Amino acid sequence: MRTMTYYIGLTLDGFIAGPDDEVDFFPMSDDFMGFMATECADALPVQAREALGVADTPLTTYDTVVMGRRTYDPGLALGLTDPYAHLRTVVFSRSLAESPDPKVEVTTADPVTRVRELKAEESPLGIYLAGGGVLAGQLLDEIDRMVVKKYPVVAGTGVPAFTAAFRPTAFALDDVATFDNGCAVLTYHRAIR
């Protein structure tokens, strides 16, 4: 069975973006971007892969990305109909009538059911949950791993990492990497199934 990883950037107060989906306040550095290019290339959108010189890097971790409409929209507004063209892309939306790109699956299907179908497929590579918080809340029981880029920023308000009912779910820490921009990348796996 394939695994699904929720891979997110997070403020100290638990937001993955500002109230208007801003992410430009997350501090970057050459050290951190080097890590992203070597260790996280699969999870980078096309423009970032190109900018970091890893556009042609073979996939090693993920071959599929799932996201909600709100996560898909910023790229679409820039004319990027397939922001993760190197991955199979599935967008969950109740309002997008059809896919603007033949390679992007837009679906109104139940996210849990569709993700379980994806996880049951034969592949040595996993599934990357790009967001957002509402979709992550719906898929909490399907998240096997989390990679959290914890930035030294307090946003005050914004898009939470999870929008769900109170339901404590345990994850165990596997690894911590720190960088000169103050970011800590924490890797977790689900502690109890």
N, C-alpha and C positions, 0 to 999 in steps of 0.2 A: 504494500500500500504506500502510495506517495504521501509525502508530508506537505503541510502548508505552513509557511513562515510569514508572520506579520512583521514587516520590515519598515520601521518608521523613525522619523526625526521627532524629538519631543522636547518641549521646554521643561524647566524645573518644576513648573506648576501644572504639567500634564497636558499641554496643548500641542497638537500636530500642525496647527496653522493659526493665523490670526482670525478675527471675526469675519473678515472679507477674504479668507483663504490665503492671506499673505504668508510667505515663507522666506522672504528676502532678508529677514532679520537674524537668521541663523548664521553665526560666525563661521567662516571658512578659513583654511590655511593650506599652504602647499603640502605640509605633512599629512594633514587629514585627507586632502584630495588624492594624494598618492595612495593612501590606504584604500580609499573608495575605488580607485582605478584598478588596484591589484586584487583586492579581496571582495569587492562588491559590484564588479562590472555588470553582472547579469541584472542587477536591480536598478541600474541607472537608465533613465530615458535616453532615447536616441541622441538628442542634442548634447547631453552630458558625456555620453560615450565618445562622440565625435570630438568634443572639446578636450577630452582627456587622452585622446589618441588610442582608444581601446574599442573602436567601432567594430573591428573585425575579430575581436577576441572570442574564441569559442566559448560556448555556454558550459559552465561547470556546476552550477547550483540549481538554477531554475530554468524551465522551458515554457512556463505559463504564468501570466500575471492576471489577477482578478482585482477589480476595483468598482467603486460606485460611480454614479454619474458625476457627482460633485468633484471627484478626483480626476475624472476624464476631461471635464469641461475646460480647465485652463489651457491644456495643450490644444484642444479643439479650437479655442478662441484664437490661437496663434496659427491655425491652419494645419496643425499636426493631427491628422485623423487616426494615426497609429503611433502614439508616442513611445511605444515599446515594440517597434517593428521586428526586433530580434527575438521576441517572445510571442507565443500565442496569447492573444488578449481577449479577455471576457469582461464586459462592462454590464453591471446590473443597473437597470433603469426602469422606472415605471412611466417615464415621460418621453424618452427618446424613441420616436416611432420606428426608425430603422437605422441601421449602421451607416455612417458616412464613409466607411471603408470596407471593402469586401473581405479583408483579413481580420477585421475586428468583429467579434460576436457580441451583439447587444441583445440582452435577454431580460424578460420580465419574470423568468423562472424563480422559484424559491431559491435563495442563495445557498441554504444548507443542502438542499437536494442536488443542486448543480455542482457544488464543490465536492460533495461525496462522489458524484459521478467522475469528476476530474481526478480525484484521489484514487479511484479504483482503476484508472487507466494504467497500462504498462508503460513505464518510463523510469529511467534511472535518476531523473531530475525532478525537483520539487515544484511547488506552486508558491508564488510570491503574492501575498495580499498587500496591495499598495495603499489601500484605504478606501474610504475614510472611516471615521469613528462610528457612524451608524452601521455600516456594513460590518466592521470589526465586532461590534456588539452583537449583531445577528449571528456571526460566525465564530463566536468565542469558543464554543465546544469543538470546533474543527481546527483551531489553531494549535499546532504541535510545537512550534518554536516561535520565539520573538527575538528580533534583533532591534535593539533600541539605541538610537543615536541620541544621547542625552546631552543637550546643549546648555551652557551656562547662562541662560536667559529666562527671565520671568516675563510672561506675556500679559498676565492679568486677566485676560479673557480670550476666547477663540474657539477653535474646533477641538473638542476633547478626543483623546486617543480611543476611547470607547464610549458609546452611548448605549447603555443597557441597564436593566434592573439590577439592584444590589444583589450580587451573587459572587462572593469571593472565590477566586479560582487561582490555585497555587501553580507557580512556575519555579523551577530551580535554576540558579545561576550557573552557567558553564564557563563564561569567559568575560574578562573586562580588558579593554584596550583604551588607553588615554592618549590625547593628542594636544599639541601646543596651542590649539584654539580653545582649549578648555572642555572640549567634547569628550565624553566617555561613551564607548560603544559597548553595550552590555548584551550578551547572548544568553538566552534562557531556553529551557525545554519544559514542556508540561510535566509537572511533578506527579500528578495522580490522574489516571484516566478513569 
